[in-house]
């Protein structure tokens, strides 16, 4: 958020406030975590378990 604060004052894009930037980063992180979790689950399901 400290990085986005100077950008909000000097940027011609007025709607890019620190709050909108922070919400966008949080939402993209959530989507990334879900996608990585699904990928890990699929890769784990392909491995055969040894009989034991």
Backbone bond lengths (Angstrom), bond angles and torsions (degrees), N, CA, C in turn:
res aa  C-N    CA-C-N  psi(-1)  N-CA   C-N-CA  omega(-1)  CA-C   N-CA-C  phi
1 X - - - 1.446 - - 1.531 110.31 -
2 X 1.300 117.20 -29.23 1.461 119.36 178.16 1.520 111.00 -68.29
3 X 1.321 117.29 -29.16 1.460 121.18 178.54 1.520 110.45 -72.77
4 X 1.311 118.03 -34.63 1.461 120.62 -176.29 1.527 112.87 -81.35
5 X 1.324 118.90 -17.39 1.461 120.48 -177.82 1.529 113.50 -63.58
6 X 1.344 120.63 -47.79 1.463 118.37 177.16 1.521 112.35 -64.97
7 X 1.307 116.84 -30.25 1.458 121.13 -179.84 1.526 111.37 -65.48
8 X 1.311 116.83 -34.85 1.465 120.35 -178.72 1.523 111.78 -67.15
9 X 1.325 117.60 -29.86 1.466 120.40 -177.79 1.527 112.65 -83.10
10 X 1.309 117.61 -33.77 1.460 120.95 -173.47 1.525 113.31 -105.58
11 X 1.289 118.28 -6.83 1.460 121.31 -176.28 1.529 110.80 -83.89
12 X 1.331 117.22 140.54 1.460 119.27 174.83 1.530 112.75 -71.82
13 X 1.324 116.37 -14.23 1.457 120.58 177.86 1.529 107.60 -84.33
14 X 1.334 116.38 101.34 1.463 120.53 -172.58 1.533 112.88 -74.36
15 X 1.335 118.10 -26.37 1.463 119.72 -175.25 1.522 112.20 -78.89
16 X 1.339 118.56 -8.94 1.456 120.65 -178.59 1.525 109.60 -85.29
17 X 1.300 115.73 77.92 1.460 120.62 178.24 1.528 108.85 -88.96
18 X 1.311 118.14 165.37 1.474 119.78 178.03 1.527 112.54 -59.33
19 X 1.331 117.21 -33.22 1.461 119.70 178.96 1.518 111.22 -67.32
20 X 1.326 117.45 -45.26 1.467 121.19 179.53 1.522 110.04 -65.26
21 X 1.333 116.31 -40.95 1.462 120.54 178.16 1.529 110.91 -62.34
22 X 1.318 117.33 -44.04 1.470 121.19 -179.48 1.516 111.53 -66.13
23 X 1.326 117.19 -41.11 1.458 120.01 177.13 1.523 111.55 -64.54
24 X 1.319 117.27 -38.77 1.458 120.69 177.50 1.511 112.47 -64.58
25 X 1.326 116.72 -41.15 1.463 120.43 178.30 1.524 110.50 -66.33
26 X 1.322 117.38 -42.49 1.463 120.73 179.73 1.526 111.36 -64.91
27 X 1.322 116.77 -41.71 1.461 120.17 179.74 1.519 111.33 -67.15
28 X 1.316 117.57 -41.44 1.463 119.24 179.19 1.526 110.85 -68.30
29 X 1.322 118.05 -32.87 1.456 120.39 175.03 1.514 112.52 -66.33
30 X 1.324 116.66 -38.00 1.462 120.69 177.15 1.521 111.36 -65.30
31 X 1.330 116.69 -44.64 1.466 120.80 178.42 1.528 110.07 -63.30
32 X 1.316 117.22 -40.92 1.459 121.49 178.75 1.526 110.78 -62.83
33 X 1.310 117.41 -42.57 1.463 120.66 179.92 1.523 111.50 -64.56
34 X 1.327 117.28 -39.12 1.466 120.68 179.05 1.522 110.11 -65.82
35 X 1.327 116.69 -45.50 1.458 119.84 -179.38 1.527 112.14 -64.81
36 X 1.325 117.38 -40.57 1.460 119.59 177.27 1.529 111.44 -66.94
37 X 1.317 117.58 -35.47 1.458 120.72 176.86 1.517 112.04 -65.53
38 X 1.327 116.49 -41.67 1.466 119.69 176.97 1.521 111.63 -65.09
39 X 1.317 117.24 -40.25 1.459 120.80 177.88 1.524 111.11 -64.36
40 X 1.317 117.59 -42.72 1.461 121.01 179.00 1.521 110.99 -64.80
41 X 1.314 117.34 -37.81 1.466 120.38 179.15 1.519 111.11 -66.48
42 X 1.341 117.10 -39.83 1.469 119.79 178.45 1.520 111.64 -67.55
43 X 1.317 116.79 -40.81 1.462 119.29 179.42 1.521 111.32 -67.73
44 X 1.314 117.40 -34.69 1.459 121.18 178.93 1.525 111.00 -71.25
45 X 1.329 118.09 -31.66 1.455 121.12 -178.14 1.530 111.09 -73.39
46 X 1.318 118.40 -22.40 1.471 120.80 -178.67 1.520 112.69 -78.02
47 X 1.321 118.10 -22.39 1.455 120.29 -177.90 1.529 110.31 -75.95
48 X 1.339 117.01 127.05 1.480 118.79 177.33 1.529 109.80 -74.82
49 X 1.297 115.60 140.04 1.468 120.37 177.24 1.518 109.48 -86.19
50 X 1.331 117.59 136.20 1.468 119.34 179.43 1.527 110.74 -71.21
51 X 1.324 115.19 144.03 1.461 119.99 179.07 1.527 108.60 -73.31
52 X 1.311 115.89 131.27 1.440 115.65 -177.54 1.417 116.09 -160.01
